[in-house]
Amino acid sequence: MNHELVHAVARRLSLFLAVSITACASPPQPYDYGPFLQAKPASILVLPPVSDAPDIKASAGVWAHATRPLAEAGYYVFPITLVDETFRQNGLTLPAEVHEVPAPKLREFFGADAAIYMRVTRYGTRYAVVASETVVEVEARVVDLRDGRLLWQGKSRASSAEQQQQAQGGIAGLLILALTQQIVGTATDAAFNFSAIANQRLLGAPRVNGVLPGPRSPNYGQPPLPR
């Protein structure tokens, strides 16, 4: 093989690796909170999450844990029982239908400053040969109901793998543990508990690049947390 060609390929590979490492090492840019700071929302309406997960409990499981982090962050949050009943009385029973309601109409119904549009991308327990994992992944957008502007968006993830310890007893023990966790996780809806963690990471405040604290929080008005 031509030595010059080998050296040229090696140089290009080194350059590619250097660029890749630099890109991976670069921290994400701070979130632009300009619209959020201008809007100053005090009350938030959490809409029922749209779900891409096959588990029919996903939307309700995530929605049940979505209001507490926001309330603790200093916002007035409309109770989901009230919100659900209001939509049902107006013939809206599916989250996708609710998400299609125009912002001015939501503002008229509830008088909220902003609404949170959530989407569940993963929810449930899956068996994968030697490991069973319960995962909840959620995305959210905060939209100003007064003018329809996007104020913030983000996503979060919670997984049983974060706390899972390695099983004893070799490969057979791993298989038995994985199968047991999958059965128990599905039967007990283990994802319901992990949705609380995912929502706290997504909607709790103050957090880096997260939702800003509300007016009832002692952290209200302080600069966003630096990365």
C-alpha positions in Angstrom: 0.0 0.0 0.0 1.2 3.5 -0.8 2.7 5.0 2.4 1.6 8.6 1.4 -2.0 7.3 1.1 -1.8 5.7 4.5 -0.4 8.9 6.1 -3.2 10.9 4.4 -5.9 8.6 5.7 -4.4 8.7 9.2 -4.3 12.5 9.1 -7.9 12.8 8.1 -8.9 10.2 10.7 -7.0 12.2 13.4 -8.7 15.4 12.3 -12.1 13.8 12.4 -11.6 12.4 15.9 -10.3 15.8 17.1 -13.4 17.6 15.7 -15.7 14.9 17.2 -14.1 15.1 20.6 -14.3 18.9 20.5 -17.9 18.8 19.5 -18.8 16.4 22.3 -16.9 18.4 24.9 -18.6 21.7 24.0 -21.4 22.4 26.5 -24.9 23.1 25.2 -25.8 26.8 24.8 -27.7 28.5 27.6 -31.5 28.6 26.9 -32.9 31.9 25.6 -35.3 33.0 28.3 -36.1 36.3 26.6 -39.8 35.5 25.8 -40.3 33.8 29.2 -39.0 36.8 31.1 -41.2 39.1 29.1 -44.3 37.0 29.5 -44.0 36.5 33.3 -46.7 33.8 33.5 -48.2 33.3 36.9 -50.8 30.6 36.2 -50.3 27.5 34.1 -52.7 25.1 32.5 -51.3 21.6 32.0 -53.0 19.9 29.1 -53.4 16.1 29.0 -50.2 14.6 27.4 -50.3 13.2 23.9 -48.6 9.7 24.0 -46.6 7.9 21.4 -46.1 4.9 23.8 -48.1 1.8 23.3 -49.1 1.6 27.0 -52.6 3.1 27.3 -51.8 4.3 30.8 -49.0 6.5 29.6 -50.9 9.8 29.2 -52.8 9.5 32.5 -49.7 8.3 34.4 -47.6 11.3 33.3 -50.4 13.8 33.6 -51.0 12.8 37.2 -47.5 13.9 38.2 -47.2 17.0 36.1 -48.8 19.7 38.3 -46.8 19.2 41.6 -43.4 20.3 40.2 -44.9 23.4 38.8 -46.8 24.2 42.0 -43.7 23.8 44.0 -41.9 26.0 41.5 -44.2 28.9 42.4 -47.0 28.8 39.9 -50.8 28.5 40.2 -51.6 25.3 38.4 -55.1 24.3 37.5 -56.2 20.9 39.1 -56.2 18.2 36.4 -59.6 16.9 37.6 -61.1 20.4 36.9 -59.3 20.6 33.5 -60.3 17.0 32.5 -64.0 17.6 33.4 -64.1 21.0 31.5 -62.8 19.4 28.4 -65.2 16.4 28.7 -68.1 18.7 29.1 -67.1 20.3 25.8 -66.8 17.0 24.0 -63.0 16.8 24.1 -61.9 13.4 25.4 -58.6 12.8 23.5 -55.4 14.6 24.3 -54.7 15.2 20.6 -58.1 17.0 20.3 -57.3 19.1 23.3 -53.9 20.1 21.8 -55.7 21.4 18.8 -57.8 23.9 20.8 -56.6 27.5 19.9 -54.7 29.3 22.5 -57.3 32.2 22.8 -60.0 29.6 23.5 -58.0 28.0 26.3 -57.4 31.4 27.7 -61.1 32.1 27.5 -62.0 28.8 29.2 -59.5 28.9 32.1 -58.0 32.4 32.3 -54.5 30.9 32.4 -51.4 32.8 31.4 -49.7 29.8 29.8 -50.3 26.2 28.9 -48.0 23.2 28.9 -48.2 20.9 25.9 -46.7 17.5 26.8 -45.8 14.4 24.8 -44.9 11.0 26.2 -42.3 9.3 23.9 -41.6 6.2 26.1 -43.5 4.7 29.0 -43.3 1.2 30.4 -41.2 -1.8 31.2 -39.4 -3.8 28.4 -37.7 -7.2 28.6 -34.3 -7.2 26.7 -32.7 -10.6 27.1 -30.5 -10.0 30.2 -32.0 -6.7 31.4 -35.5 -5.4 32.1 -35.8 -1.6 32.1 -38.6 0.7 33.0 -38.4 4.0 31.1 -40.3 7.2 31.0 -39.4 9.9 28.5 -41.4 13.2 28.2 -41.2 16.3 26.2 -43.0 19.6 27.0 -43.6 23.1 25.6 -44.7 26.2 27.5 -46.9 28.4 25.4 -48.2 31.9 26.3 -52.0 31.7 25.9 -52.2 35.5 25.5 -50.3 35.6 22.2 -49.4 32.0 21.3 -45.6 32.5 21.7 -43.3 29.6 22.7 -41.8 30.4 26.0 -39.8 27.3 26.8 -39.4 23.7 25.7 -37.5 20.7 27.0 -37.4 17.0 27.6 -36.4 14.5 30.3 -36.0 10.9 31.0 -36.2 8.6 34.1 -35.1 4.9 34.1 -34.9 2.0 36.5 -31.4 1.4 35.0 -30.2 4.4 37.0 -30.6 2.5 40.3 -30.4 -1.1 39.0 -27.7 -3.2 40.6 -26.0 -6.1 38.9 -27.7 -9.5 39.6 -25.9 -12.4 41.2 -25.7 -15.9 39.9 -24.3 -15.5 36.4 -26.2 -15.3 33.1 -29.1 -17.5 34.5 -29.6 -15.1 37.4 -29.6 -12.1 35.0 -32.3 -13.8 32.8 -34.5 -14.6 35.8 -34.1 -11.1 37.3 -34.9 -9.5 33.9 -38.0 -11.6 33.4 -39.2 -11.0 36.9 -38.7 -7.3 36.7 -40.6 -7.1 33.4 -43.6 -9.1 34.8 -43.7 -7.1 38.0 -43.1 -3.8 36.3 -45.9 -4.3 33.8 -48.3 -5.7 36.4 -47.8 -2.9 38.9 -47.3 -0.1 36.3 -43.8 0.7 37.6 -43.6 3.5 35.0 -46.1 5.5 37.0 -43.5 6.1 39.7 -40.8 6.9 37.2 -43.1 9.4 35.5 -42.9 11.4 38.8 -39.1 11.6 38.5 -39.2 12.5 34.8 -41.7 15.3 35.5 -39.7 16.7 38.4 -36.7 16.8 36.1 -38.7 18.4 33.3 -40.9 20.9 35.1 -39.2 21.5 38.5 -37.5 24.8 39.1 -34.9 26.1 39.4 -33.0 23.8 37.0 -30.3 24.4 34.4 -32.1 25.3 31.1 -35.4 24.4 32.8 -38.6 26.2 33.5 -38.1 29.4 35.4 -39.4 29.7 39.0 -42.9 31.3 39.3 -44.0 34.4 41.2 -44.7 32.4 44.4 -41.2 31.0 44.6 -38.4 32.6 46.7 -36.2 32.1 43.6 -38.5 34.2 41.4 -36.7 36.9 39.4 -33.3 35.5 40.0 -31.0 34.8 37.0 -31.3 31.4 35.4 -28.9 28.8 36.8 -25.6 28.8 34.9 -24.6 25.6 33.1 
